[in-house]
Amino acid sequence: MRLTILGGGGFRVPLVHRALLHDEGPGRVTDLVLHDLDPGRLRTIGRVLEDATAAHGGGGPRVHLETDLETAVRGADFVFSAIRVGGLAGRVCDERSALDLGVLGQETTGAGGITYGLRTVPVAMHVAETVRRVAPEAHVINFTNPAGMVTEAMSRVLGDRVVGICDSPVGMFKRVARALGVDPATATFDYAGLNHLGWLRRVVVDGTDRLPGLLADRAALLGTEEGRLFGPDWLATLGTVPNEYLWYWYYRTDAVAAEQKAGRTRGEVLLEQQQEFWGAAGAGSPGGGPGGGTGGERFGPGEAFDAWERARMAREATYMAESREATGSGERDQEDLDGGGYDRVALQLMRAIARDEATTLVLNVPNRGTLPGLDADAVVEVPCSVDARGWRPHPVDPLDPHALGLVTTVKAVERTTVEAALSGSRATATRALALHPLVGSVTVARGILDTQLATLPELRSVLTSP
């Protein structure tokens, strides 16, 4: 089986490779194609994978490095899209342009998600059209953020051959299961919403919903990252466990204050953390844009993977650090420092489709009557049964009015963002920003776009009309 990863020079690609190294079943991935526009970063990640393979004792898929998109996807059975248009420099601008105007600076929630989407959707559509033309039988697994928005846009071209994934729900399920003392494989998790905007409403084990008991157990809740982040009292009040990204909604003022107090945005932290790794590799700046460089030749045997692992652990340890500091929730649990999550979701998804290994996964898929209150084409994040026939969403109960209000509003903003990205209209982009509840100001929306357009050529090439 042939898997192509778009964004193959990305920092987290070795996590996917790690999952593939441990897959020894029939029909496994035999050829892994890494595609990236930056040859230096591509070669560096190639060296990391060489080290990982050697440490594993050999085996694993053959790795191919490719900078041409058509060549990379031709013959692929699966295409894993994990691109970052504008690189980390774009992320820094997404976060900083909002935060400097007093609104949330976060790359997928609020203003950051809109500006990220504006410059990403046109590239994602080009990818979709290329796949449809040269690899029409391939399945596309989208991890590119904003995952729901990008998946919905790509589905216009690829239909059911594109599906979105995220590692946030599976991480939550594992933490809740640990708190309950149950095996996640024995539980049914009732989860629904949009990407980064969903709620866990029931955890059924042997026919009994165990979630009310957990919500009533303050000590057990404090043993979970969500309990420490949101506070046991607020979770008990909600009667659900929200996706971790809802902290930015329920604690918006605290979130903005925490990010301003931190002095550096998450993107700025990652730039600093990864500078040592990419610099040691000779791959240039981690900020983004084709940088050339030697790309890993400076590393001796085993050194590339060791350097990457040190940088990865620093990344994982500081994930949502500003929110954990603001809430006093402390350091992340050791189990959550393992990294990835999305890599294992992607592998399970590929196995289910290619080998008919039936499973249940939370996916971003068209609604088609699954979640009341949204139209058929709206991409939602819900549990799905997956096998060789594809994915089928599980029926879910309606969201409560509060959650439905958030979901319908954000979906409207996502669609306005896609419209702006495909039409090139700055006015429509302003509308998308101004109508987002976490922005809530036409003046602020215009200011964010002014900064973005002055800083990022990737956005100037998209918003070409008034």
FIMI-950843 format. One record per residue (C-alpha): residue number from 1; x, y, z; residue in three letters. Coordinates in Angstrom, 2 decimals, decimal comma, always signed. Layout:
! residues N
[NUM; [X; Y; Z]; 'Ala']
...
END
This chain:
! residues 466
[1; [+0,00; +0,00; +0,00]; 'Met']
[2; [+1,26; +3,48; -0,85]; 'Arg']
[3; [+0,75; +6,46; +1,48]; 'Leu']
[4; [+1,61; +10,04; +0,53]; 'Thr']
[5; [+2,01; +12,67; +3,24]; 'Ile']
[6; [+1,54; +16,26; +2,07]; 'Leu']
[7; [+3,52; +18,48; +4,39]; 'Gly']
[8; [+6,11; +15,71; +4,55]; 'Gly']
[9; [+8,74; +18,09; +5,90]; 'Gly']
[10; [+6,52; +18,88; +8,86]; 'Gly']
[11; [+7,80; +18,42; +12,38]; 'Phe']
[12; [+5,27; +15,76; +13,41]; 'Arg']
[13; [+5,68; +13,45; +10,40]; 'Val']
[14; [+7,95; +11,04; +12,38]; 'Pro']
[15; [+4,95; +10,24; +14,58]; 'Leu']
[16; [+3,12; +8,82; +11,56]; 'Val']
[17; [+6,23; +6,89; +10,57]; 'His']
[18; [+6,49; +5,51; +14,12]; 'Arg']
[19; [+2,98; +4,09; +13,82]; 'Ala']
[20; [+3,84; +2,55; +10,44]; 'Leu']
[21; [+7,01; +0,94; +11,81]; 'Leu']
[22; [+4,93; -1,00; +14,32]; 'His']
[23; [+2,38; -2,12; +11,76]; 'Asp']
[24; [+3,41; -5,58; +10,58]; 'Glu']
[25; [+0,03; -6,85; +9,39]; 'Gly']
[26; [-0,91; -7,79; +5,85]; 'Pro']
[27; [-1,74; -4,90; +3,57]; 'Gly']
[28; [+0,47; -2,50; +5,53]; 'Arg']
[29; [+2,03; +0,60; +4,01]; 'Val']
[30; [+5,06; -0,49; +1,97]; 'Thr']
[31; [+5,85; +2,88; +0,38]; 'Asp']
[32; [+5,75; +6,22; +2,16]; 'Leu']
[33; [+6,03; +9,33; -0,02]; 'Val']
[34; [+6,85; +12,60; +1,73]; 'Leu']
[35; [+5,93; +15,71; -0,23]; 'His']
[36; [+7,03; +19,21; +0,73]; 'Asp']
[37; [+7,94; +22,44; -1,02]; 'Leu']
[38; [+11,05; +22,87; +1,15]; 'Asp']
[39; [+13,73; +20,36; +0,10]; 'Pro']
[40; [+15,92; +21,10; +3,13]; 'Gly']
[41; [+13,19; +20,30; +5,62]; 'Arg']
[42; [+12,19; +17,27; +3,56]; 'Leu']
[43; [+15,71; +15,85; +3,66]; 'Arg']
[44; [+15,95; +16,54; +7,39]; 'Thr']
[45; [+12,77; +14,59; +8,17]; 'Ile']
[46; [+14,08; +11,87; +5,87]; 'Gly']
[47; [+17,17; +11,59; +8,09]; 'Arg']
[48; [+14,99; +11,38; +11,21]; 'Val']
[49; [+13,05; +8,51; +9,65]; 'Leu']
[50; [+16,29; +6,73; +8,69]; 'Glu']
[51; [+17,42; +6,91; +12,33]; 'Asp']
[52; [+14,04; +5,71; +13,57]; 'Ala']
[53; [+14,09; +2,77; +11,19]; 'Thr']
[54; [+17,61; +1,80; +12,27]; 'Ala']
[55; [+16,67; +2,02; +15,95]; 'Ala']
[56; [+13,67; -0,20; +15,24]; 'His']
[57; [+15,95; -2,80; +13,72]; 'Gly']
[58; [+14,95; -2,15; +10,14]; 'Gly']
[59; [+11,71; -2,87; +8,38]; 'Gly']
[60; [+8,99; -0,33; +7,82]; 'Gly']
[61; [+8,01; +1,30; +4,55]; 'Pro']
[62; [+10,36; +2,50; +1,84]; 'Arg']
[63; [+10,58; +6,29; +2,10]; 'Val']
[64; [+10,52; +8,53; -0,98]; 'His']
[65; [+11,10; +12,31; -0,90]; 'Leu']
[66; [+9,27; +14,42; -3,48]; 'Glu']
[67; [+8,75; +18,12; -4,13]; 'Thr']
[68; [+6,37; +17,77; -7,11]; 'Asp']
[69; [+2,74; +17,36; -6,07]; 'Leu']
[70; [+1,53; +15,33; -9,05]; 'Glu']
[71; [+4,41; +12,88; -8,80]; 'Thr']
[72; [+3,87; +12,55; -5,04]; 'Ala']
[73; [+0,17; +11,63; -5,22]; 'Val']
[74; [+0,22; +9,52; -8,39]; 'Arg']
[75; [-0,41; +5,88; -7,48]; 'Gly']
[76; [-1,25; +6,65; -3,85]; 'Ala']
[77; [-3,82; +4,56; -2,04]; 'Asp']
[78; [-4,08; +7,15; +0,72]; 'Phe']
[79; [-3,08; +10,81; +0,86]; 'Val']
[80; [-2,54; +12,31; +4,29]; 'Phe']
[81; [-2,80; +16,11; +4,10]; 'Ser']
[82; [-1,02; +17,96; +6,91]; 'Ala']
[83; [+0,10; +21,17; +5,25]; 'Ile']
[84; [+0,80; +24,52; +6,92]; 'Arg']
[85; [+0,50; +27,34; +4,40]; 'Val']
[86; [+2,79; +30,12; +5,55]; 'Gly']
[87; [+4,70; +27,91; +7,98]; 'Gly']
[88; [+5,18; +28,83; +11,61]; 'Leu']
[89; [+5,67; +32,46; +10,58]; 'Ala']
[90; [+2,08; +32,40; +9,37]; 'Gly']
[91; [+0,96; +30,91; +12,67]; 'Arg']
[92; [+2,76; +33,62; +14,60]; 'Val']
[93; [+1,00; +36,26; +12,52]; 'Cys']
[94; [-2,38; +34,56; +13,03]; 'Asp']
[95; [-1,92; +34,66; +16,77]; 'Glu']
[96; [-0,11; +37,97; +17,18]; 'Arg']
[97; [-2,32; +40,04; +14,84]; 'Ser']
[98; [-5,34; +39,15; +16,98]; 'Ala']
[99; [-3,70; +39,32; +20,40]; 'Leu']
[100; [-2,24; +42,77; +19,76]; 'Asp']
[101; [-5,81; +44,00; +19,24]; 'Leu']
[102; [-7,05; +42,43; +22,45]; 'Gly']
[103; [-8,78; +39,34; +21,08]; 'Val']
[104; [-7,92; +35,68; +21,26]; 'Leu']
[105; [-4,66; +34,74; +19,57]; 'Gly']
[106; [-5,03; +31,01; +18,88]; 'Gln']
[107; [-4,33; +29,34; +15,56]; 'Glu']
[108; [-7,59; +27,44; +15,04]; 'Thr']
[109; [-10,11; +29,03; +17,41]; 'Thr']
[110; [-11,40; +32,50; +16,65]; 'Gly']
[111; [-9,52; +34,95; +14,46]; 'Ala']
[112; [-6,50; +32,68; +14,03]; 'Gly']
[113; [-8,60; +29,91; +12,53]; 'Gly']
[114; [-10,19; +32,29; +10,05]; 'Ile']
[115; [-6,94; +33,82; +8,82]; 'Thr']
[116; [-5,29; +30,39; +8,69]; 'Tyr']
[117; [-8,24; +29,12; +6,67]; 'Gly']
[118; [-8,19; +32,06; +4,26]; 'Leu']
[119; [-4,74; +31,24; +2,94]; 'Arg']
[120; [-5,11; +27,45; +3,29]; 'Thr']
[121; [-8,40; +26,74; +1,49]; 'Val']
[122; [-7,14; +27,66; -2,02]; 'Pro']
[123; [-4,12; +25,37; -1,59]; 'Val']
[124; [-6,32; +22,57; -0,22]; 'Ala']
[125; [-8,62; +22,91; -3,22]; 'Met']
[126; [-5,63; +22,65; -5,58]; 'His']
[127; [-4,58; +19,49; -3,74]; 'Val']
[128; [-8,10; +18,07; -4,06]; 'Ala']
[129; [-8,26; +18,79; -7,78]; 'Glu']
[130; [-4,82; +17,24; -8,31]; 'Thr']
[131; [-5,78; +14,09; -6,42]; 'Val']
[132; [-9,03; +13,78; -8,36]; 'Arg']
[133; [-7,12; +14,08; -11,63]; 'Arg']
[134; [-4,07; +11,86; -11,06]; 'Val']
[135; [-5,14; +9,55; -8,19]; 'Ala']
[136; [-8,94; +9,32; -8,42]; 'Pro']
[137; [-9,09; +6,10; -6,34]; 'Glu']
[138; [-7,10; +7,53; -3,44]; 'Ala']
[139; [-8,68; +8,36; -0,08]; 'His']
[140; [-7,62; +11,71; +1,39]; 'Val']
[141; [-7,25; +11,96; +5,16]; 'Ile']
[142; [-7,20; +15,62; +6,13]; 'Asn']
[143; [-5,40; +16,81; +9,24]; 'Phe']
[144; [-4,75; +20,30; +7,88]; 'Thr']
[145; [-6,27; +22,90; +10,16]; 'Asn']
[146; [-8,85; +24,29; +10,49]; 'Pro']
[147; [-9,75; +20,64; +9,94]; 'Ala']
[148; [-13,52; +20,90; +9,64]; 'Gly']
[149; [-13,43; +23,93; +7,35]; 'Met']
[150; [-10,74; +22,50; +5,08]; 'Val']
[151; [-12,40; +19,07; +4,90]; 'Thr']
[152; [-15,73; +20,64; +3,94]; 'Glu']
[153; [-14,07; +22,69; +1,21]; 'Ala']
[154; [-12,20; +19,66; -0,20]; 'Met']
[155; [-15,37; +17,56; -0,17]; 'Ser']
[156; [-16,76; +19,82; -2,90]; 'Arg']
[157; [-14,19; +18,22; -5,19]; 'Val']
[158; [-13,59; +14,79; -3,65]; 'Leu']
[159; [-16,96; +13,93; -2,13]; 'Gly']
[160; [-16,70; +10,98; +0,26]; 'Asp']
[161; [-13,07; +10,34; -0,69]; 'Arg']
[162; [-11,96; +12,97; +1,85]; 'Val']
[163; [-12,43; +12,68; +5,59]; 'Val']
[164; [-11,05; +14,84; +8,41]; 'Gly']
[165; [-9,36; +13,62; +11,59]; 'Ile']
[166; [-8,31; +15,21; +14,87]; 'Cys']
[167; [-6,56; +13,82; +17,93]; 'Asp']
[168; [-8,37; +15,95; +20,53]; 'Ser']
[169; [-11,45; +13,68; +21,00]; 'Pro']
[170; [-9,47; +10,45; +21,30]; 'Val']
[171; [-7,15; +12,06; +23,85]; 'Gly']
[172; [-10,16; +13,17; +25,89]; 'Met']
[173; [-11,73; +9,70; +25,71]; 'Phe']
[174; [-8,55; +8,08; +27,02]; 'Lys']
[175; [-8,30; +10,51; +29,94]; 'Arg']
[176; [-11,95; +10,08; +30,88]; 'Val']
[177; [-11,63; +6,28; +30,65]; 'Ala']
[178; [-8,58; +6,37; +32,95]; 'Arg']
[179; [-10,52; +8,43; +35,47]; 'Ala']
[180; [-13,36; +5,91; +35,33]; 'Leu']
[181; [-10,98; +2,95; +35,54]; 'Gly']
[182; [-12,33; +1,39; +32,35]; 'Val']
[183; [-10,78; +0,19; +29,12]; 'Asp']
[184; [-11,66; +2,72; +26,36]; 'Pro']
[185; [-12,30; -0,20; +24,02]; 'Ala']
[186; [-15,20; -1,33; +26,22]; 'Thr']
[187; [-16,94; +2,05; +26,33]; 'Ala']
[188; [-19,17; +3,94; +23,92]; 'Thr']
[189; [-18,49; +7,67; +23,83]; 'Phe']
[190; [-21,31; +10,00; +22,80]; 'Asp']
[191; [-19,52; +13,01; +21,34]; 'Tyr']
[192; [-20,80; +15,61; +18,88]; 'Ala']
[193; [-20,06; +19,07; +17,48]; 'Gly']
[194; [-17,54; +20,59; +15,11]; 'Leu']
[195; [-13,77; +20,25; +15,06]; 'Asn']
[196; [-12,39; +21,88; +18,24]; 'His']
[197; [-15,99; +22,63; +19,25]; 'Leu']
[198; [-17,50; +19,41; +20,59]; 'Gly']
[199; [-18,85; +17,90; +23,79]; 'Trp']
[200; [-18,67; +14,44; +25,38]; 'Leu']
[201; [-22,19; +13,80; +26,68]; 'Arg']
[202; [-22,27; +10,11; +27,69]; 'Arg']
[203; [-19,81; +7,31; +28,41]; 'Val']
[204; [-21,73; +4,03; +28,27]; 'Val']
[205; [-20,17; +0,89; +29,77]; 'Val']
[206; [-22,21; -2,31; +29,93]; 'Asp']
[207; [-25,36; -0,35; +29,23]; 'Gly']
[208; [-24,81; +2,24; +31,97]; 'Thr']
[209; [-23,84; +5,88; +31,45]; 'Asp']
[210; [-20,82; +6,41; +33,71]; 'Arg']
[211; [-20,36; +10,11; +32,98]; 'Leu']
[212; [-22,77; +11,47; +35,66]; 'Pro']
[213; [-20,83; +9,59; +38,31]; 'Gly']
[214; [-17,57; +11,08; +37,10]; 'Leu']
[215; [-19,02; +14,59; +37,01]; 'Leu']
[216; [-20,08; +14,16; +40,63]; 'Ala']
[217; [-16,63; +12,97; +41,72]; 'Asp']
[218; [-14,49; +16,06; +42,23]; 'Arg']
[219; [-11,32; +14,13; +43,02]; 'Ala']
[220; [-11,64; +11,93; +39,94]; 'Ala']
[221; [-12,26; +14,96; +37,71]; 'Leu']
[222; [-9,15; +16,67; +39,06]; 'Leu']
[223; [-7,23; +13,63; +37,88]; 'Gly']
[224; [-8,06; +14,57; +34,29]; 'Thr']
[225; [-6,62; +17,40; +32,25]; 'Glu']
[226; [-10,14; +18,58; +31,41]; 'Glu']
[227; [-11,12; +18,62; +35,08]; 'Gly']
[228; [-8,13; +20,74; +35,98]; 'Arg']
[229; [-8,56; +22,99; +32,94]; 'Leu']
[230; [-12,28; +23,76; +33,21]; 'Phe']
[231; [-12,73; +23,10; +36,92]; 'Gly']
[232; [-14,94; +20,35; +38,40]; 'Pro']
[233; [-17,72; +22,78; +39,30]; 'Asp']
[234; [-18,05; +24,07; +35,74]; 'Trp']
[235; [-18,05; +20,55; +34,27]; 'Leu']
[236; [-20,75; +19,52; +36,72]; 'Ala']
[237; [-22,74; +22,62; +35,77]; 'Thr']
[238; [-22,44; +21,83; +32,05]; 'Leu']
[239; [-23,21; +18,15; +32,53]; 'Gly']
[240; [-20,69; +17,36; +29,77]; 'Thr']
[241; [-16,94; +17,26; +29,18]; 'Val']
[242; [-16,06; +19,85; +26,53]; 'Pro']
[243; [-13,28; +19,58; +24,00]; 'Asn']
[244; [-10,20; +21,27; +25,46]; 'Glu']
[245; [-10,44; +24,08; +22,89]; 'Tyr']
[246; [-13,71; +25,20; +24,43]; 'Leu']
[247; [-11,63; +26,66; +27,26]; 'Trp']
[248; [-11,06; +29,59; +24,91]; 'Tyr']
[249; [-14,85; +30,08; +24,75]; 'Trp']
[250; [-15,86; +29,51; +28,36]; 'Tyr']
[251; [-12,87; +31,44; +29,72]; 'Tyr']
[252; [-12,36; +33,96; +26,93]; 'Arg']
[253; [-11,26; +36,88; +29,13]; 'Thr']
[254; [-8,93; +34,61; +31,10]; 'Asp']
[255; [-7,52; +33,16; +27,86]; 'Ala']
[256; [-6,68; +36,56; +26,40]; 'Val']
[257; [-5,15; +37,71; +29,69]; 'Ala']
[258; [-3,11; +34,49; +29,96]; 'Ala']
[259; [-1,72; +34,86; +26,45]; 'Glu']
[260; [-0,88; +38,51; +27,01]; 'Gln']
[261; [+0,82; +37,65; +30,30]; 'Lys']
[262; [+2,84; +34,88; +28,65]; 'Ala']
[263; [+4,48; +37,46; +26,42]; 'Gly']
[264; [+4,87; +34,96; +23,60]; 'Arg']
[265; [+2,27; +33,22; +21,52]; 'Thr']
[266; [+2,30; +29,46; +21,02]; 'Arg']
[267; [+3,71; +29,95; +17,53]; 'Gly']
[268; [+6,54; +32,07; +18,87]; 'Glu']
[269; [+7,35; +29,41; +21,46]; 'Val']
[270; [+7,44; +26,70; +18,78]; 'Leu']
[271; [+9,66; +28,83; +16,56]; 'Leu']
[272; [+12,17; +29,11; +19,37]; 'Glu']
[273; [+11,92; +25,44; +20,34]; 'Gln']
[274; [+12,37; +24,16; +16,81]; 'Gln']
[275; [+15,07; +26,64; +15,80]; 'Gln']
[276; [+17,73; +24,49; +17,46]; 'Glu']
[277; [+16,55; +21,36; +15,65]; 'Phe']
[278; [+16,20; +22,85; +12,17]; 'Trp']
[279; [+19,33; +24,95; +12,60]; 'Gly']
[280; [+21,39; +21,94; +13,67]; 'Ala']
[281; [+20,12; +20,13; +10,61]; 'Ala']
[282; [+21,14; +22,96; +8,32]; 'Gly']
[283; [+17,56; +23,21; +7,06]; 'Ala']
[284; [+17,21; +26,94; +7,61]; 'Gly']
[285; [+14,54; +28,73; +9,63]; 'Ser']
[286; [+11,50; +26,87; +10,96]; 'Pro']
[287; [+9,38; +29,89; +10,06]; 'Gly']
[288; [+8,22; +28,68; +6,66]; 'Gly']
[289; [+8,86; +29,10; +2,97]; 'Gly']
[290; [+11,31; +27,07; +0,91]; 'Pro']
[291; [+14,62; +27,50; +2,66]; 'Gly']
[292; [+16,92; +25,02; +1,00]; 'Gly']
[293; [+19,85; +24,19; +3,21]; 'Gly']
[294; [+21,70; +20,92; +3,54]; 'Thr']
[295; [+18,79; +19,23; +5,24]; 'Gly']
[296; [+20,15; +16,79; +7,79]; 'Gly']
[297; [+23,63; +16,04; +6,45]; 'Glu']
[298; [+25,16; +17,64; +9,56]; 'Arg']
[299; [+23,73; +14,90; +11,77]; 'Phe']
[300; [+25,72; +11,79; +12,54]; 'Gly']
[301; [+24,11; +8,33; +12,90]; 'Pro']
[302; [+21,20; +8,50; +15,30]; 'Gly']
[303; [+21,65; +12,22; +15,97]; 'Glu']
[304; [+18,76; +13,41; +13,80]; 'Ala']
[305; [+16,18; +11,34; +15,66]; 'Phe']
[306; [+17,62; +12,25; +19,08]; 'Asp']
[307; [+17,51; +15,97; +18,23]; 'Ala']
[308; [+13,97; +15,64; +16,93]; 'Trp']
[309; [+12,83; +13,73; +20,04]; 'Glu']
[310; [+14,21; +16,42; +22,35]; 'Arg']
[311; [+12,36; +19,10; +20,40]; 'Ala']
[312; [+9,19; +16,98; +20,34]; 'Arg']
[313; [+9,18; +16,49; +24,11]; 'Met']
[314; [+9,60; +20,24; +24,64]; 'Ala']
[315; [+6,68; +20,81; +22,27]; 'Arg']
[316; [+4,39; +18,32; +24,01]; 'Glu']
[317; [+5,25; +19,57; +27,51]; 'Ala']
[318; [+4,28; +23,15; +26,61]; 'Thr']
[319; [+1,01; +22,32; +24,80]; 'Tyr']
[320; [-1,72; +24,77; +25,96]; 'Met']
[321; [+0,76; +25,94; +28,59]; 'Ala']
[322; [-0,86; +29,35; +28,99]; 'Glu']
[323; [-4,23; +27,81; +29,85]; 'Ser']
[324; [-2,69; +25,35; +32,31]; 'Arg']
[325; [-0,79; +28,17; +34,02]; 'Glu']
[326; [-3,91; +30,35; +34,18]; 'Ala']
[327; [-5,95; +27,56; +35,76]; 'Thr']
[328; [-3,19; +26,11; +37,92]; 'Gly']
[329; [-3,71; +22,72; +36,31]; 'Ser']
[330; [+0,00; +21,88; +36,41]; 'Gly']
[331; [+2,04; +19,83; +33,98]; 'Glu']
[332; [+0,58; +17,42; +31,47]; 'Arg']
[333; [+0,06; +13,79; +32,43]; 'Asp']
[334; [+2,86; +11,47; +31,35]; 'Gln']
[335; [+0,48; +9,50; +29,13]; 'Glu']
[336; [-0,27; +12,68; +27,14]; 'Asp']
[337; [+3,41; +13,35; +26,49]; 'Leu']
[338; [+3,65; +10,32; +24,21]; 'Asp']
[339; [+2,69; +12,59; +21,32]; 'Gly']
[340; [+0,63; +12,05; +18,26]; 'Gly']
[341; [-2,75; +10,47; +18,57]; 'Gly']
[342; [-3,72; +11,66; +15,13]; 'Tyr']
[343; [-1,14; +9,26; +13,67]; 'Asp']
[344; [-2,85; +6,29; +15,28]; 'Arg']
[345; [-6,27; +7,56; +14,20]; 'Val']
[346; [-5,00; +7,82; +10,62]; 'Ala']
[347; [-3,54; +4,30; +10,74]; 'Leu']
[348; [-6,78; +2,86; +12,15]; 'Gln']
[349; [-8,73; +4,63; +9,43]; 'Leu']
[350; [-6,50; +3,27; +6,69]; 'Met']
[351; [-6,66; -0,26; +8,11]; 'Arg']
[352; [-10,44; -0,12; +8,34]; 'Ala']
[353; [-10,86; +0,90; +4,72]; 'Ile']
[354; [-8,03; -1,11; +3,14]; 'Ala']
[355; [-8,27; -4,28; +5,24]; 'Arg']
[356; [-11,93; -4,14; +6,26]; 'Asp']
[357; [-10,90; -3,98; +9,93]; 'Glu']
[358; [-14,13; -2,50; +11,27]; 'Ala']
[359; [-13,68; +0,16; +13,93]; 'Thr']
[360; [-15,29; +3,25; +15,43]; 'Thr']
[361; [-13,55; +6,62; +15,11]; 'Leu']
[362; [-14,47; +10,25; +15,67]; 'Val']
[363; [-14,22; +11,83; +12,21]; 'Leu']
[364; [-15,04; +15,05; +10,42]; 'Asn']
[365; [-17,66; +14,07; +7,83]; 'Val']
[366; [-20,71; +15,58; +6,07]; 'Pro']
[367; [-23,69; +15,76; +8,40]; 'Asn']
[368; [-26,44; +14,24; +6,25]; 'Arg']
[369; [-29,01; +14,33; +9,00]; 'Gly']
[370; [-26,71; +13,09; +11,76]; 'Thr']
[371; [-26,73; +16,24; +13,88]; 'Leu']
[372; [-30,08; +18,09; +13,90]; 'Pro']
[373; [-29,86; +21,80; +13,19]; 'Gly']
[374; [-27,21; +21,60; +10,47]; 'Leu']
[375; [-27,68; +20,93; +6,77]; 'Asp']
[376; [-26,57; +17,79; +4,95]; 'Ala']
[377; [-23,28; +19,18; +3,60]; 'Asp']
[378; [-22,06; +20,70; +6,86]; 'Ala']
[379; [-18,99; +18,80; +8,05]; 'Val']
[380; [-19,43; +17,76; +11,68]; 'Val']
[381; [-17,25; +15,86; +14,16]; 'Glu']
[382; [-19,02; +12,70; +15,34]; 'Val']
[383; [-18,32; +9,00; +15,99]; 'Pro']
[384; [-18,43; +6,90; +12,83]; 'Cys']
[385; [-18,32; +3,21; +11,98]; 'Ser']
[386; [-15,59; +2,59; +9,41]; 'Val']
[387; [-14,85; -0,45; +7,26]; 'Asp']
[388; [-14,19; -1,30; +3,62]; 'Ala']
[389; [-17,50; +0,34; +2,69]; 'Arg']
[390; [-16,29; +3,67; +4,07]; 'Gly']
[391; [-17,55; +5,70; +7,02]; 'Trp']
[392; [-21,05; +5,91; +8,47]; 'Arg']
[393; [-21,86; +8,45; +11,22]; 'Pro']
[394; [-23,60; +7,17; +14,32]; 'His']
[395; [-26,97; +8,75; +15,12]; 'Pro']
[396; [-26,56; +11,37; +17,85]; 'Val']
[397; [-28,98; +13,30; +20,01]; 'Asp']
[398; [-29,53; +17,01; +19,31]; 'Pro']
[399; [-27,14; +19,45; +20,91]; 'Leu']
[400; [-28,59; +21,58; +23,69]; 'Asp']
[401; [-29,54; +25,14; +22,65]; 'Pro']
[402; [-26,33; +26,68; +23,97]; 'His']
[403; [-24,09; +24,24; +22,06]; 'Ala']
[404; [-26,24; +24,37; +18,92]; 'Leu']
[405; [-26,02; +28,16; +18,92]; 'Gly']
[406; [-22,22; +28,05; +19,02]; 'Leu']
[407; [-22,02; +25,34; +16,37]; 'Val']
[408; [-24,36; +27,00; +13,87]; 'Thr']
[409; [-22,67; +30,37; +14,29]; 'Thr']
[410; [-19,18; +28,94; +13,80]; 'Val']
[411; [-20,32; +26,89; +10,81]; 'Lys']
[412; [-21,66; +30,06; +9,18]; 'Ala']
[413; [-18,33; +31,79; +9,83]; 'Val']
[414; [-16,41; +28,83; +8,37]; 'Glu']
[415; [-18,47; +28,95; +5,20]; 'Arg']
[416; [-18,03; +32,70; +4,88]; 'Thr']
[417; [-14,28; +32,15; +5,22]; 'Thr']
[418; [-14,31; +29,57; +2,42]; 'Val']
[419; [-16,34; +31,96; +0,26]; 'Glu']
[420; [-13,79; +34,72; +0,88]; 'Ala']
[421; [-10,85; +32,42; +0,14]; 'Ala']
[422; [-12,31; +31,20; -3,15]; 'Leu']
[423; [-13,62; +34,59; -4,32]; 'Ser']
[424; [-10,61; +36,59; -3,16]; 'Gly']
[425; [-12,89; +39,15; -1,52]; 'Ser']
[426; [-11,41; +41,18; +1,32]; 'Arg']
[427; [-14,89; +42,43; +2,26]; 'Ala']
[428; [-16,09; +38,85; +2,70]; 'Thr']
[429; [-13,00; +38,03; +4,76]; 'Ala']
[430; [-13,75; +41,02; +6,99]; 'Thr']
[431; [-17,30; +39,75; +7,39]; 'Arg']
[432; [-16,08; +36,30; +8,46]; 'Ala']
[433; [-13,80; +37,81; +11,10]; 'Leu']
[434; [-16,30; +40,37; +12,39]; 'Ala']
[435; [-19,10; +37,82; +12,77]; 'Leu']
[436; [-17,03; +35,39; +14,82]; 'His']
[437; [-18,12; +35,69; +18,48]; 'Pro']
[438; [-14,49; +35,60; +19,66]; 'Leu']
[439; [-13,72; +38,68; +17,53]; 'Val']
[440; [-17,00; +40,58; +17,66]; 'Gly']
[441; [-15,86; +43,86; +16,13]; 'Ser']
[442; [-15,69; +45,17; +12,57]; 'Val']
[443; [-12,89; +47,53; +13,58]; 'Thr']
[444; [-10,83; +44,70; +15,08]; 'Val']
[445; [-11,53; +42,50; +12,05]; 'Ala']
[446; [-10,21; +45,18; +9,71]; 'Arg']
[447; [-7,16; +45,72; +11,88]; 'Gly']
[448; [-6,34; +42,00; +11,88]; 'Ile']
[449; [-6,61; +41,82; +8,10]; 'Leu']
[450; [-4,46; +44,93; +7,67]; 'Asp']
[451; [-1,66; +43,29; +9,68]; 'Thr']
[452; [-2,07; +39,97; +7,91]; 'Gln']
[453; [-1,94; +41,51; +4,44]; 'Leu']
[454; [+1,07; +43,62; +5,32]; 'Ala']
[455; [+2,94; +40,60; +6,71]; 'Thr']
[456; [+1,99; +37,50; +4,72]; 'Leu']
[457; [+2,42; +37,23; +0,94]; 'Pro']
[458; [+0,45; +33,97; +1,10]; 'Glu']
[459; [-2,66; +35,97; +2,08]; 'Leu']
[460; [-2,01; +38,82; -0,33]; 'Arg']
[461; [-2,09; +36,28; -3,15]; 'Ser']
[462; [-5,56; +35,14; -1,99]; 'Val']
[463; [-7,39; +38,37; -1,16]; 'Leu']
[464; [-6,95; +40,15; -4,47]; 'Thr']
[465; [-10,27; +42,03; -4,69]; 'Ser']
[466; [-11,97; +44,61; -2,42]; 'Pro']
END
